[in-house]
């Protein structure tokens, strides 16, 4: 199975290179450092052992934050390497951990790429965030006595069906792990059902609940709100995907009829889509300004496009209501715990399969409203703007959910004590 899997990957290499070129037309960052993806990676400081953390993109980087901070404080004789797949993940890693960690792009799961990467980096342990199961990487780590820990692991019903189609390869790969720390008991059972050794699976909770917003976020958010005008109703649509901006535009039309002085902040998920998102609103006649030309902002601006990364928490802190994207289209949703920790009432669409447990907790606490279309979104936003007490109460419930479910980092730390020398 490994041989067939690797053969298929080798066959796909030309198409992968073409895809990199295609993505690079929209986002030049995809064309930078591409040899790293094939294992040609710069060497690290040979005087220190390496703890390797793999976090696919933005969401996983933010989830890894408490873990990285703990490792930096307690394992000082190690250097921390963070790998990502996307340029946005790379930018976030370097912004969240400036100068504290090394960053490389994750090598494709080709035998020669993985072998070269391991030979150059020489990690003592590999910590993988969420659901990244790579047969060749895990196999070679095991053969080189590099423990592999799958942390904050989750497995949606959709992903479960996919892994069952390759049950033999999946089982063989999961048997190479030293520990699998899952977000929920349901995730644990799903991993066991596809071949994870039961004695290596533990439930640790969701690392994303251990978010700690620096006080500076609140201060910057307040300063930003003064910039926008404290008297304007401000709502944010964060981490939006293609197809959602049209829905948000339709909602904006309804909202502006009732609240003409309202301001929409929109933060697209993909860096390369900022320009097209701006055009969606400007072509409909809305005065729109981007973060990168915010000096043009005036009180008659109706839409503010956040065309940069790493600033989203500050913009959450400047808003009254948060809509979290990736949920009006079948992308599975995005992290709702950032706005929850800041005490915002939260709105989302119905596609939340990547955050089923978070959704259950927020919905159970009455802190999340799920909307199905532009009309429902507009109705909820207008209703929340008209009732400050309701906004406050919903925000407090959201904060309470975050606080009550913290502690995953402590469980993961105990797990790691057994595999990090």
C-alpha positions as a Markdown table, in Angstrom:
| # | Residue | x | y | z |
|---|---|---|---|---|
| 1 | Unk | 0.0 | 0.0 | 0.0 |
| 2 | Unk | 2.9 | 2.4 | 0.8 |
| 3 | Unk | 4.4 | 1.6 | -2.6 |
| 4 | Unk | 1.2 | 2.3 | -4.5 |
| 5 | Unk | 0.6 | 5.5 | -2.4 |
| 6 | Unk | 4.1 | 6.7 | -3.2 |
| 7 | Unk | 3.8 | 5.8 | -6.9 |
| 8 | Unk | 0.6 | 7.9 | -7.2 |
| 9 | Unk | 2.3 | 10.8 | -5.5 |
| 10 | Unk | 5.2 | 10.7 | -7.9 |
| 11 | Unk | 2.7 | 10.6 | -10.8 |
| 12 | Unk | 1.1 | 13.8 | -9.4 |
| 13 | Unk | 4.3 | 15.8 | -9.0 |
| 14 | Unk | 4.1 | 17.6 | -12.4 |
| 15 | Unk | 0.5 | 18.6 | -11.6 |
| 16 | Unk | 1.5 | 19.8 | -8.2 |
| 17 | Unk | 4.2 | 22.0 | -9.7 |
| 18 | Unk | 1.7 | 23.4 | -12.3 |
| 19 | Unk | -0.7 | 24.1 | -9.4 |
| 20 | Unk | 2.0 | 26.0 | -7.5 |
| 21 | Unk | 2.5 | 28.1 | -10.6 |
| 22 | Unk | -1.2 | 28.7 | -10.9 |
| 23 | Unk | -1.5 | 29.7 | -7.3 |
| 24 | Unk | 1.5 | 31.9 | -7.7 |
| 25 | Unk | -0.2 | 34.0 | -10.3 |
| 26 | Unk | -2.7 | 35.1 | -7.6 |
| 27 | Unk | -0.3 | 35.0 | -4.7 |
| 28 | Unk | 3.4 | 35.3 | -5.5 |
| 29 | Unk | 4.3 | 33.9 | -2.1 |
| 30 | Unk | 3.5 | 30.4 | -3.5 |
| 31 | Unk | 6.4 | 30.8 | -5.8 |
| 32 | Unk | 8.9 | 31.6 | -3.0 |
| 33 | Unk | 10.9 | 28.9 | -1.2 |
| 34 | Unk | 9.2 | 26.1 | -3.2 |
| 35 | Unk | 12.3 | 23.8 | -3.0 |
| 36 | Unk | 11.5 | 23.5 | 0.7 |
| 37 | Unk | 8.4 | 21.6 | -0.3 |
| 38 | Unk | 10.7 | 18.9 | -1.9 |
| 39 | Unk | 12.9 | 18.7 | 1.2 |
| 40 | Unk | 15.6 | 21.2 | 0.1 |
| 41 | Unk | 15.5 | 23.1 | 3.3 |
| 42 | Unk | 18.1 | 25.3 | 5.0 |
| 43 | Unk | 19.9 | 23.8 | 8.0 |
| 44 | Unk | 19.2 | 24.8 | 11.6 |
| 45 | Unk | 21.5 | 25.6 | 14.5 |
| 46 | Unk | 23.3 | 22.3 | 15.0 |
| 47 | Unk | 24.0 | 23.2 | 18.7 |
| 48 | Unk | 20.4 | 22.6 | 19.7 |
| 49 | Unk | 18.0 | 19.7 | 19.3 |
| 50 | Unk | 14.8 | 20.3 | 17.3 |
| 51 | Unk | 11.2 | 20.1 | 18.3 |
| 52 | Unk | 9.3 | 20.0 | 15.1 |
| 53 | Unk | 5.6 | 21.3 | 15.1 |
| 54 | Unk | 3.5 | 21.0 | 12.0 |
| 55 | Unk | 0.5 | 23.3 | 11.7 |
| 56 | Unk | -1.1 | 23.4 | 8.3 |
| 57 | Unk | -2.3 | 27.0 | 8.2 |
| 58 | Unk | -3.7 | 29.9 | 10.1 |
| 59 | Unk | -6.2 | 28.0 | 12.3 |
| 60 | Unk | -3.6 | 25.4 | 13.4 |
| 61 | Unk | -1.0 | 28.1 | 14.1 |
| 62 | Unk | -3.4 | 29.9 | 16.4 |
| 63 | Unk | -4.3 | 26.6 | 18.1 |
| 64 | Unk | -0.6 | 25.8 | 18.6 |
| 65 | Unk | 0.1 | 29.1 | 20.3 |
| 66 | Unk | -0.2 | 28.0 | 23.9 |
| 67 | Unk | 1.8 | 24.9 | 23.1 |
| 68 | Unk | 4.6 | 26.8 | 21.5 |
| 69 | Unk | 4.7 | 29.3 | 24.4 |
| 70 | Unk | 4.9 | 26.4 | 26.9 |
| 71 | Unk | 7.7 | 24.7 | 24.9 |
| 72 | Unk | 9.7 | 28.0 | 24.6 |
| 73 | Unk | 9.5 | 28.5 | 28.4 |
| 74 | Unk | 10.1 | 24.9 | 29.6 |
| 75 | Unk | 12.3 | 23.3 | 26.9 |
| 76 | Unk | 14.9 | 26.0 | 26.5 |
| 77 | Unk | 17.7 | 23.7 | 25.3 |
| 78 | Unk | 15.6 | 23.0 | 22.2 |
| 79 | Unk | 14.9 | 25.1 | 19.1 |
| 80 | Unk | 11.3 | 25.1 | 17.8 |
| 81 | Unk | 10.7 | 24.5 | 14.1 |
| 82 | Unk | 7.2 | 25.3 | 12.8 |
| 83 | Unk | 6.1 | 24.0 | 9.4 |
| 84 | Unk | 3.1 | 25.1 | 7.4 |
| 85 | Unk | 1.6 | 24.3 | 4.0 |
| 86 | Unk | 0.2 | 27.7 | 3.0 |
| 87 | Unk | 1.9 | 31.0 | 2.7 |
| 88 | Unk | -0.8 | 32.5 | 5.0 |
| 89 | Unk | 0.1 | 30.0 | 7.6 |
| 90 | Unk | 3.8 | 31.0 | 7.2 |
| 91 | Unk | 3.0 | 34.7 | 7.5 |
| 92 | Unk | 0.9 | 34.0 | 10.6 |
| 93 | Unk | 3.6 | 31.9 | 12.2 |
| 94 | Unk | 6.2 | 34.6 | 11.7 |
| 95 | Unk | 3.8 | 37.2 | 13.0 |
| 96 | Unk | 2.6 | 35.3 | 16.1 |
| 97 | Unk | 6.1 | 34.0 | 17.1 |
| 98 | Unk | 8.5 | 36.8 | 15.8 |
| 99 | Unk | 12.1 | 35.6 | 16.2 |
| 100 | Unk | 11.1 | 32.8 | 18.6 |
| 101 | Unk | 10.8 | 29.9 | 16.2 |
| 102 | Unk | 12.1 | 28.9 | 12.8 |
| 103 | Unk | 9.7 | 28.4 | 9.9 |
| 104 | Unk | 9.9 | 26.0 | 7.0 |
| 105 | Unk | 7.4 | 24.8 | 4.4 |
| 106 | Unk | 6.2 | 21.3 | 5.0 |
| 107 | Unk | 7.8 | 18.7 | 2.6 |
| 108 | Unk | 5.5 | 16.8 | 0.2 |
| 109 | Unk | 5.0 | 13.3 | 1.4 |
| 110 | Unk | 7.3 | 11.8 | -1.2 |
| 111 | Unk | 9.9 | 9.4 | 0.1 |
| 112 | Unk | 12.9 | 11.4 | -1.1 |
| 113 | Unk | 11.5 | 14.7 | 0.1 |
| 114 | Unk | 10.7 | 13.4 | 3.6 |
| 115 | Unk | 14.1 | 11.6 | 3.8 |
| 116 | Unk | 16.0 | 14.7 | 2.8 |
| 117 | Unk | 14.0 | 16.9 | 5.2 |
| 118 | Unk | 14.6 | 14.6 | 8.2 |
| 119 | Unk | 18.3 | 14.3 | 7.3 |
| 120 | Unk | 18.8 | 18.0 | 7.3 |
| 121 | Unk | 16.5 | 19.0 | 10.3 |
| 122 | Unk | 17.2 | 16.0 | 12.6 |
| 123 | Unk | 14.2 | 16.5 | 14.8 |
| 124 | Unk | 14.0 | 14.8 | 18.2 |
| 125 | Unk | 10.2 | 14.8 | 18.1 |
| 126 | Unk | 7.4 | 15.6 | 15.7 |
| 127 | Unk | 4.2 | 17.3 | 17.0 |
| 128 | Unk | 1.4 | 17.4 | 14.5 |
| 129 | Unk | -1.7 | 19.6 | 15.0 |
| 130 | Unk | -5.2 | 18.3 | 14.2 |
| 131 | Unk | -5.7 | 15.9 | 11.3 |
| 132 | Unk | -2.5 | 15.5 | 9.3 |
| 133 | Unk | -1.9 | 11.8 | 8.5 |
| 134 | Unk | 1.1 | 11.4 | 6.2 |
| 135 | Unk | 2.1 | 7.7 | 5.6 |
| 136 | Unk | 5.7 | 8.2 | 4.3 |
| 137 | Unk | 6.6 | 10.8 | 6.9 |
| 138 | Unk | 5.2 | 8.8 | 9.8 |
| 139 | Unk | 6.9 | 5.6 | 8.6 |
| 140 | Unk | 10.3 | 7.3 | 8.2 |
| 141 | Unk | 10.0 | 9.1 | 11.6 |
| 142 | Unk | 9.4 | 5.7 | 13.2 |
| 143 | Unk | 12.4 | 4.1 | 11.4 |
| 144 | Unk | 14.6 | 6.9 | 12.6 |
| 145 | Unk | 13.2 | 6.8 | 16.2 |
| 146 | Unk | 11.5 | 10.2 | 16.0 |
| 147 | Unk | 8.4 | 10.0 | 18.1 |
| 148 | Unk | 5.2 | 11.4 | 16.4 |
| 149 | Unk | 2.4 | 12.9 | 18.5 |
| 150 | Unk | -0.9 | 13.9 | 16.9 |
| 151 | Unk | -2.2 | 16.7 | 19.1 |
| 152 | Unk | -5.6 | 18.4 | 19.2 |
| 153 | Unk | -6.7 | 15.7 | 16.9 |
| 154 | Unk | -10.1 | 15.8 | 15.4 |
| 155 | Unk | -11.9 | 13.7 | 12.7 |
| 156 | Unk | -15.1 | 14.8 | 11.2 |
| 157 | Unk | -17.6 | 12.3 | 9.8 |
| 158 | Unk | -16.7 | 13.3 | 6.3 |
| 159 | Unk | -13.0 | 12.7 | 6.8 |
| 160 | Unk | -13.7 | 9.4 | 8.6 |
| 161 | Unk | -15.4 | 8.1 | 5.4 |
| 162 | Unk | -12.4 | 9.1 | 3.3 |
| 163 | Unk | -9.9 | 7.4 | 5.6 |
| 164 | Unk | -12.0 | 4.2 | 5.7 |
| 165 | Unk | -11.6 | 3.9 | 1.9 |
| 166 | Unk | -7.8 | 3.5 | 2.6 |
| 167 | Unk | -8.2 | 1.6 | 5.8 |
| 168 | Unk | -5.1 | -0.6 | 5.4 |
| 169 | Unk | -2.8 | 2.4 | 4.8 |
| 170 | Unk | -4.5 | 4.5 | 7.4 |
| 171 | Unk | -4.1 | 1.8 | 10.1 |
| 172 | Unk | -0.4 | 1.2 | 9.2 |
| 173 | Unk | 0.2 | 5.0 | 9.5 |
| 174 | Unk | -1.6 | 5.5 | 12.8 |
| 175 | Unk | 0.4 | 2.6 | 14.3 |
| 176 | Unk | 3.6 | 4.7 | 13.8 |
| 177 | Unk | 2.4 | 7.3 | 16.2 |
| 178 | Unk | 3.5 | 7.5 | 19.9 |
| 179 | Unk | 0.3 | 9.3 | 21.1 |
| 180 | Unk | -2.9 | 10.7 | 19.7 |
| 181 | Unk | -4.5 | 13.4 | 21.9 |
| 182 | Unk | -8.0 | 14.1 | 20.6 |
| 183 | Unk | -10.3 | 17.0 | 21.2 |
| 184 | Unk | -13.3 | 14.9 | 22.2 |
| 185 | Unk | -14.3 | 11.3 | 23.1 |
| 186 | Unk | -16.1 | 11.0 | 19.8 |
| 187 | Unk | -12.9 | 11.9 | 18.0 |
| 188 | Unk | -11.0 | 9.3 | 20.0 |
| 189 | Unk | -13.5 | 6.6 | 19.0 |
| 190 | Unk | -13.3 | 7.6 | 15.3 |
| 191 | Unk | -9.5 | 7.4 | 15.4 |
| 192 | Unk | -9.6 | 4.0 | 17.0 |
| 193 | Unk | -12.2 | 2.8 | 14.4 |
| 194 | Unk | -9.7 | 3.5 | 11.6 |
| 195 | Unk | -6.8 | 1.7 | 13.2 |
| 196 | Unk | -5.3 | 3.9 | 15.9 |
| 197 | Unk | -3.9 | 1.7 | 18.8 |
| 198 | Unk | -6.4 | 2.3 | 21.7 |
| 199 | Unk | -3.7 | 2.4 | 24.3 |
| 200 | Unk | -2.1 | 5.4 | 22.5 |
| 201 | Unk | -5.3 | 7.5 | 22.3 |
| 202 | Unk | -6.2 | 10.0 | 25.0 |
| 203 | Unk | -8.8 | 12.8 | 25.2 |
| 204 | Unk | -7.1 | 16.1 | 25.9 |
| 205 | Unk | -9.8 | 18.7 | 25.0 |
| 206 | Unk | -9.5 | 21.5 | 22.4 |
| 207 | Unk | -6.3 | 23.6 | 22.6 |
| 208 | Unk | -8.2 | 26.5 | 20.9 |
| 209 | Unk | -10.1 | 27.1 | 24.2 |
| 210 | Unk | -6.8 | 27.9 | 25.9 |
| 211 | Unk | -6.6 | 31.2 | 24.0 |
| 212 | Unk | -5.4 | 34.1 | 26.0 |
| 213 | Unk | -5.9 | 37.5 | 24.4 |
| 214 | Unk | -3.2 | 39.9 | 25.3 |
| 215 | Unk | -4.4 | 43.1 | 27.0 |
| 216 | Unk | -2.9 | 45.0 | 24.1 |
| 217 | Unk | -5.6 | 43.5 | 21.8 |
| 218 | Unk | -8.3 | 45.2 | 23.8 |
| 219 | Unk | -6.3 | 48.5 | 23.9 |
| 220 | Unk | -5.7 | 48.4 | 20.1 |
| 221 | Unk | -9.3 | 47.4 | 19.5 |
| 222 | Unk | -10.5 | 50.5 | 21.4 |
| 223 | Unk | -8.1 | 52.7 | 19.5 |
| 224 | Unk | -9.4 | 51.3 | 16.3 |
| 225 | Unk | -13.0 | 51.8 | 17.3 |
| 226 | Unk | -12.2 | 55.5 | 18.0 |
| 227 | Unk | -10.7 | 55.6 | 14.5 |
| 228 | Unk | -13.9 | 54.2 | 13.0 |
| 229 | Unk | -16.1 | 56.3 | 15.3 |
| 230 | Unk | -17.5 | 55.0 | 18.6 |
| 231 | Unk | -21.0 | 56.0 | 17.5 |
| 232 | Unk | -21.2 | 53.8 | 14.4 |
| 233 | Unk | -22.6 | 50.3 | 14.6 |
| 234 | Unk | -19.7 | 48.0 | 13.5 |
| 235 | Unk | -20.0 | 44.3 | 12.5 |
| 236 | Unk | -17.3 | 42.0 | 11.2 |
| 237 | Unk | -17.5 | 39.1 | 8.7 |
| 238 | Unk | -14.3 | 37.1 | 9.3 |
| 239 | Unk | -12.6 | 34.3 | 7.4 |
| 240 | Unk | -15.0 | 34.5 | 4.5 |
| 241 | Unk | -14.8 | 32.1 | 1.5 |
| 242 | Unk | -15.6 | 32.5 | -2.1 |
| 243 | Unk | -19.4 | 32.6 | -2.5 |
| 244 | Unk | -20.0 | 34.1 | 0.9 |
| 245 | Unk | -19.2 | 37.7 | 0.0 |
| 246 | Unk | -22.3 | 37.8 | -2.3 |
| 247 | Unk | -24.5 | 36.6 | 0.7 |
| 248 | Unk | -22.8 | 39.3 | 2.9 |
| 249 | Unk | -23.4 | 41.9 | 0.2 |
| 250 | Unk | -27.1 | 41.0 | 0.1 |
| 251 | Unk | -27.3 | 41.2 | 3.9 |
| 252 | Unk | -25.4 | 44.6 | 3.8 |
| 253 | Unk | -28.1 | 46.1 | 1.5 |
| 254 | Unk | -30.8 | 45.2 | 4.0 |
| 255 | Unk | -28.8 | 46.4 | 7.0 |
| 256 | Unk | -27.9 | 49.7 | 5.4 |
| 257 | Unk | -31.6 | 50.4 | 4.7 |
| 258 | Unk | -32.2 | 50.4 | 8.4 |
| 259 | Unk | -28.8 | 51.4 | 9.7 |
| 260 | Unk | -27.3 | 53.7 | 7.0 |
| 261 | Unk | -24.3 | 54.6 | 9.3 |
| 262 | Unk | -23.3 | 51.0 | 10.0 |
| 263 | Unk | -19.8 | 49.8 | 9.0 |
| 264 | Unk | -18.9 | 46.3 | 7.7 |
| 265 | Unk | -15.4 | 45.0 | 8.3 |
| 266 | Unk | -14.7 | 42.0 | 6.1 |
| 267 | Unk | -11.7 | 39.7 | 6.4 |
| 268 | Unk | -11.3 | 37.2 | 3.6 |
| 269 | Unk | -9.7 | 33.9 | 4.5 |
| 270 | Unk | -7.3 | 33.7 | 1.4 |
| 271 | Unk | -4.7 | 36.4 | 0.9 |
| 272 | Unk | -5.1 | 36.2 | -2.9 |
| 273 | Unk | -8.8 | 37.1 | -2.8 |
| 274 | Unk | -8.6 | 40.5 | -1.2 |
| 275 | Unk | -8.8 | 42.4 | -4.4 |
| 276 | Unk | -11.8 | 40.5 | -5.8 |
| 277 | Unk | -13.6 | 40.8 | -2.4 |
| 278 | Unk | -13.1 | 44.6 | -2.5 |
| 279 | Unk | -14.5 | 44.6 | -6.1 |
| 280 | Unk | -17.7 | 42.8 | -5.0 |
| 281 | Unk | -18.6 | 45.8 | -2.9 |
| 282 | Unk | -17.2 | 48.7 | -4.9 |
| 283 | Unk | -19.1 | 47.5 | -8.0 |
| 284 | Unk | -22.3 | 47.7 | -6.1 |
| 285 | Unk | -21.5 | 51.3 | -5.2 |
| 286 | Unk | -20.4 | 50.9 | -1.6 |
| 287 | Unk | -17.5 | 53.1 | -0.6 |
| 288 | Unk | -14.8 | 50.6 | 0.3 |
| 289 | Unk | -11.4 | 51.0 | 1.8 |
| 290 | Unk | -8.7 | 48.4 | 2.4 |
| 291 | Unk | -6.3 | 48.1 | 5.4 |
| 292 | Unk | -3.3 | 48.8 | 3.2 |
| 293 | Unk | -4.8 | 52.2 | 2.1 |
| 294 | Unk | -6.6 | 53.1 | 5.3 |
| 295 | Unk | -5.4 | 56.7 | 5.2 |
| 296 | Unk | -8.3 | 57.1 | 2.7 |
| 297 | Unk | -10.8 | 56.2 | 5.4 |
| 298 | Unk | -13.5 | 58.7 | 6.2 |
| 299 | Unk | -16.8 | 58.4 | 8.1 |
| 300 | Unk | -18.7 | 57.8 | 4.8 |
| 301 | Unk | -16.8 | 54.5 | 4.2 |
| 302 | Unk | -19.3 | 51.6 | 4.4 |
| 303 | Unk | -17.0 | 48.6 | 3.9 |
| 304 | Unk | -13.5 | 48.1 | 5.4 |
| 305 | Unk | -11.5 | 45.2 | 3.8 |
| 306 | Unk | -8.9 | 43.7 | 6.1 |
| 307 | Unk | -6.3 | 42.8 | 3.5 |
| 308 | Unk | -3.6 | 41.7 | 5.9 |
| 309 | Unk | -3.0 | 38.8 | 8.3 |
| 310 | Unk | -2.4 | 38.8 | 12.1 |
| 311 | Unk | -4.7 | 41.7 | 12.8 |
| 312 | Unk | -8.0 | 39.9 | 13.0 |
| 313 | Unk | -8.2 | 39.8 | 16.9 |
| 314 | Unk | -7.8 | 43.6 | 17.0 |
| 315 | Unk | -10.6 | 44.0 | 14.5 |
| 316 | Unk | -12.8 | 41.6 | 16.4 |
| 317 | Unk | -12.2 | 43.8 | 19.5 |
| 318 | Unk | -13.3 | 46.9 | 17.5 |
| 319 | Unk | -16.6 | 45.3 | 16.5 |
| 320 | Unk | -20.0 | 44.9 | 18.1 |
| 321 | Unk | -21.1 | 41.7 | 16.3 |
| 322 | Unk | -19.1 | 38.9 | 14.6 |
| 323 | Unk | -20.1 | 36.7 | 11.7 |
| 324 | Unk | -17.6 | 33.8 | 11.3 |
| 325 | Unk | -17.2 | 32.6 | 7.7 |
| 326 | Unk | -16.5 | 29.3 | 6.0 |
| 327 | Unk | -20.0 | 28.4 | 7.2 |
| 328 | Unk | -22.4 | 29.7 | 4.6 |
| 329 | Unk | -20.6 | 27.5 | 2.0 |
| 330 | Unk | -19.6 | 23.8 | 2.8 |
| 331 | Unk | -16.1 | 24.7 | 4.0 |
| 332 | Unk | -16.7 | 23.5 | 7.6 |
| 333 | Unk | -16.5 | 26.8 | 9.5 |
| 334 | Unk | -13.7 | 28.5 | 11.2 |
| 335 | Unk | -12.6 | 29.3 | 14.8 |
| 336 | Unk | -15.4 | 31.0 | 16.7 |
| 337 | Unk | -13.4 | 31.1 | 20.0 |
| 338 | Unk | -11.5 | 34.2 | 19.2 |
| 339 | Unk | -14.6 | 36.4 | 19.0 |
| 340 | Unk | -16.1 | 34.4 | 21.9 |
| 341 | Unk | -13.1 | 35.2 | 24.1 |
| 342 | Unk | -13.5 | 38.9 | 23.4 |
| 343 | Unk | -17.2 | 38.8 | 24.4 |
| 344 | Unk | -18.8 | 39.2 | 21.1 |
| 345 | Unk | -22.2 | 37.8 | 20.0 |
| 346 | Unk | -21.5 | 35.3 | 17.3 |
| 347 | Unk | -23.3 | 34.5 | 14.0 |
| 348 | Unk | -22.5 | 31.8 | 11.5 |
| 349 | Unk | -23.9 | 29.7 | 8.7 |
| 350 | Unk | -24.9 | 26.1 | 9.0 |
| 351 | Unk | -21.8 | 24.4 | 7.6 |
| 352 | Unk | -19.9 | 23.8 | 10.9 |
| 353 | Unk | -18.7 | 20.2 | 10.6 |
| 354 | Unk | -15.1 | 21.1 | 11.4 |
| 355 | Unk | -16.2 | 22.6 | 14.7 |
| 356 | Unk | -19.0 | 20.4 | 15.9 |
| 357 | Unk | -18.0 | 20.4 | 19.5 |
| 358 | Unk | -17.5 | 24.1 | 19.7 |
| 359 | Unk | -20.8 | 24.6 | 17.9 |
| 360 | Unk | -22.6 | 22.4 | 20.4 |
| 361 | Unk | -21.1 | 24.2 | 23.4 |
| 362 | Unk | -21.8 | 27.7 | 22.1 |
| 363 | Unk | -25.3 | 26.8 | 20.9 |
| 364 | Unk | -26.1 | 25.1 | 24.2 |
| 365 | Unk | -25.1 | 28.3 | 26.0 |
| 366 | Unk | -27.2 | 30.4 | 23.7 |
| 367 | Unk | -24.1 | 32.2 | 22.5 |
| 368 | Unk | -24.3 | 31.3 | 18.8 |
| 369 | Unk | -26.9 | 32.1 | 16.3 |
| 370 | Unk | -27.0 | 30.0 | 13.1 |
| 371 | Unk | -28.4 | 31.8 | 10.0 |
| 372 | Unk | -29.3 | 30.2 | 6.7 |
| 373 | Unk | -29.3 | 33.2 | 4.2 |
| 374 | Unk | -28.7 | 36.9 | 3.7 |
| 375 | Unk | -32.1 | 37.9 | 5.1 |
| 376 | Unk | -31.6 | 36.0 | 8.3 |
| 377 | Unk | -28.1 | 37.4 | 8.7 |
| 378 | Unk | -29.3 | 40.9 | 8.2 |
| 379 | Unk | -32.2 | 40.4 | 10.6 |
| 380 | Unk | -29.9 | 39.1 | 13.4 |
| 381 | Unk | -27.4 | 41.9 | 12.9 |
| 382 | Unk | -30.0 | 44.6 | 13.0 |
| 383 | Unk | -31.6 | 43.0 | 16.0 |
| 384 | Unk | -28.4 | 42.9 | 17.9 |
| 385 | Unk | -27.5 | 46.5 | 17.1 |
| 386 | Unk | -30.9 | 47.5 | 18.5 |
| 387 | Unk | -30.5 | 45.7 | 21.8 |
| 388 | Unk | -27.2 | 46.5 | 23.6 |
| 389 | Unk | -28.2 | 44.4 | 26.7 |
| 390 | Unk | -28.8 | 41.4 | 24.5 |
| 391 | Unk | -25.4 | 41.9 | 22.8 |
| 392 | Unk | -23.7 | 42.1 | 26.2 |
| 393 | Unk | -25.4 | 39.0 | 27.5 |
| 394 | Unk | -24.7 | 36.9 | 24.5 |
| 395 | Unk | -21.0 | 38.0 | 24.6 |
| 396 | Unk | -20.7 | 37.1 | 28.3 |
| 397 | Unk | -22.2 | 33.6 | 27.6 |
| 398 | Unk | -19.6 | 33.2 | 24.8 |
| 399 | Unk | -16.8 | 34.2 | 27.1 |
| 400 | Unk | -18.0 | 31.8 | 29.8 |
| 401 | Unk | -17.9 | 28.9 | 27.3 |
| 402 | Unk | -14.3 | 29.6 | 26.6 |
| 403 | Unk | -13.3 | 29.9 | 30.2 |
| 404 | Unk | -15.2 | 26.7 | 31.3 |
| 405 | Unk | -13.5 | 24.6 | 28.7 |
| 406 | Unk | -9.9 | 25.6 | 29.1 |
| 407 | Unk | -7.2 | 23.3 | 30.4 |
| 408 | Unk | -6.3 | 21.2 | 27.3 |
| 409 | Unk | -2.7 | 22.6 | 27.4 |
| 410 | Unk | -2.1 | 21.1 | 30.8 |
| 411 | Unk | -3.2 | 17.6 | 29.6 |
| 412 | Unk | -1.1 | 17.8 | 26.5 |
| 413 | Unk | 2.0 | 19.0 | 28.5 |
| 414 | Unk | 1.7 | 15.8 | 30.7 |
| 415 | Unk | 1.5 | 13.7 | 27.5 |
| 416 | Unk | 4.5 | 15.3 | 26.0 |
| 417 | Unk | 6.6 | 14.7 | 29.2 |
| 418 | Unk | 6.7 | 11.0 | 28.2 |
| 419 | Unk | 8.1 | 11.6 | 24.6 |
| 420 | Unk | 10.3 | 14.7 | 24.7 |
| 421 | Unk | 13.6 | 13.9 | 26.3 |
